[in-house]
Amino acid sequence: MNAKSITYTYPAHITQQTPSGKPLVFFAAPATQIDQWVGVPQRSRLDDEETIGFQRQENKTRIRELSSFYHDERNIVQNPLLAAPQSATSVTFKALDGYPDFGTIEIVSEDFSDTSLLELMTQVVAGLESRVPDLKDAPLDQERLSSIMDRGRKEHGLDVVVDEDDEEEDGAEENGGNGDDADAASVLLTDETHLIDFYTELKGRIKVLEALDPDVKPQRILGFDRNAMISYLKPIMLVDGQHRLKGAVLAAETFAKGGEGEAFLLEAAESGKDPAEAKAEFIALHARRLPVSLLLDPSPSEHVFQFVVVNQKATPMGKALLGTIVSTSLSKDELEPVAQRLKNAGIKLDDSQAIAYLTRAEESPFKNFVQTGITGATGDRTTSLQWPVLKGLVGVFRELSGGKIYGQKTDWARVWGKNHLDDSAFVAAFDTHEEKLAEWARPDGPWREVFIRFYSNIREKFGADDPEASNAWGTTRSNLYNKVSLTILAADYFEFLRMQKKTLHSVADVDSTMEDWLEGVNTAYFNRNWKVEKKDTPLIRRTWARLWNEYRKNPESLPKEGEYNPTTGA
């Protein structure tokens, strides 16, 4: 095992939050270099066997979104990657003379490019034995070992057997544990059980590799590959920020495929440079420098503890509060220069703007009745409509999508838009269907007038200001002001428009079509005791949708109150 070492050096600052706390080192490094010396201990499955990492598996979509975010050099990420050393000897802070808080951080990393999979696995095993010395003497699951070797024999045509000495040393007692895909806290509690299982899996594969011809050096064996093993051997372990790191690396690699990268590679080729080396040089030159917070503590338990703190103890920002902040903190002029950058970062700015307006505008029937994520004395009420629910209602009108009557397949909003939007005076100034849809769906487009007028009319006709009334407007305890009823009404309205072949040209058309739609309907429809506590269930949704749709088409008599809560769903 003669892998050469590479030393990375960066200017750094060291500090301690408390006298007894471990030091923290702050520095910045190119993302591509960080990727060389940091390991990501993912909690994943290799060959259907659970590894011992605690990071979640990579989210490819999130990495692509972050890569797009990084493509704009003006976009800055302030929160650092959180990391810790895997050994006490791999990282050294060297202070400047006279300035003990400032200096350089040196990270020594091995170059594993020429290290065989057998050597990598042997080093991982040695690391596990160093971490948990009792592993050397722990009785291993012989059935598991035999299964590994049998599969290795079949896959590689080998005759692999367990040595008699190994049988006596390992014993036949099974000391394994079942996998658990739970959260980081469960990893902390069950880590040693997984260590034994993982250790056994490695030992079995090592025996298979040892039986191979020395010239045969596979990249993977029974599902365990080189990259996964190298991740356990790198000098630094990433505690938080794997997607930020991978996104930055992808951004640099993608940039190399662009015009500037191609020109650089062409010039390098003309000067006789190796193409692979030239590409690596270009990527290194254009890699983003990311901030790193390095906790100088090699203890695996501390690494997992930090991960739990970051991912479970910190309060996440909900969609409602994020939308509220993004939409209300900037003026229109201030928002315009960064709007596209926010969209590229995966923030649904248009949705946030549209919904935030409806929660605050005087003419909106939803003003002060929707959760915004803001807490405190004047914060959200538990009976306010949830932000995602309003988003869904907005989508029916704005995107002309989601207008299905529960229990039916037809999206009436989509069908109406496909057949009637192009003729609407609201979008007459535009030519193609796509242009008309885009104009309709602007955050402040025609849909908003229609949406506000529709639900204002619903509130006026069916709602009550008394919060204790069965048809109260503004509290989700009521029969009317809740996700199920408000969605049913919207979908049924679009069904009526489509079946009657009605095109909306103005807000006045909303009034006249709603009058026709609700002709003969009793205004007390929602003002009765339906005796339903849990509304948003499949049975209740379908029942309420059927009762309303049938009654609205033939409003001779109201459904009986008991029908709203069938015996099977009561």
C-alpha angles and dihedrals in degrees: 000000000000102000111161120238129236121200119211117196128192136171107256147177123219127203142159123222092204133014091250097039125103116260121264120214120202122199143132130238139172110275092234091055092047088053089058097056105028126083125205110213098210120192096225143126126265114187087348090301119120117240124216099246122116102206119100118249117270118279103217093196092053091049091052091049091051090047089056089048091052092050088076104073091205091066111096129191110208102181111085131228109261114227144160135194120261091212135024093235101051097073130048131179114207115195124215116248108269093004107078094174094057131058141093135309116219119201118189113203131176121234103233096180092110097034115113123234089246091056091046093052091046090054092048090052091049089051092051091049090050090049094046109020092187089069090079091063099032115120107247127215103262093192090056092047092049091050091052093049093046091053090046090053092051094044096047103023093246134148099223118175135174113253115242090236090054091051092053092045097045098041124198101271114122113226102166132126135215119255120258122201093193129125131292094275091061090051089057091053098044102033098114094052090053090046091060092048093046091046090053092050090052094047091052093050092047089058090051092049092047089057093055123096107273090237091058109087110172122197091221138016123202092337098316111112138189097255093055091051094046089054089066093049103049115109096240129049119210110228098179136002107051093142093049090051096045091046092054092048091049090049091055092047092048091049089057089061092057130089096276091050093049091050091050092050092047091052090046092051091051089053092051099254120152107259094225092050091046092052091049090049092051093048091049091051093053101038115122117245110236126199116244131199108199119194107207096223120107094192111124090209090057090049091055091043091055090049091052091049093050097044105032111022098045113084110244120224109248124223092251094056093042091052091046094051096044093047101043107032097071134053119234091260092048092047097049098072093052101033096097092044090054090050091049088053090060096257110139094224097169091053091048093049094047095048096041090055092053092051092054112026115108092225093052117101087211096060110134091358100091130078112249100180093250115129133196137074092321096034134112125321117221089232093056118108111267118248094241090052092055088045089056093049090048090051092059091059103027101040094024087230134118096038095137121139105231110262093024131093103215117099098214095188091056093045092049091049092049094051106030114020095080091061094050119115087219089075102023093121092068130076115206128051090242092053091048091050091050092050092047092049100048110128087253096028129130092280089072094060090047093047095049093046093047096053093038088058091046090052093047095047102039109013135089131205092220104100091208094056119105089237096043116155115222101029124085089215089079128089091239110038101062139094096262100050096039091050093047091052093050094047093046091050092054090048088055092049092050097044091047091043092233122169120199114227100162144001087265087063089058089056095047096044092048090051089054092042093054098038110148094002114141111243089216092064094114096032098087136089105266091172095222120138102170106047106168100073126116093246095048093044093053093042095050092045093051094046094049096043093049094044095047091053092048109019098178096124135004119252114258113266092238091060092071092068110040116206092249091056100036 
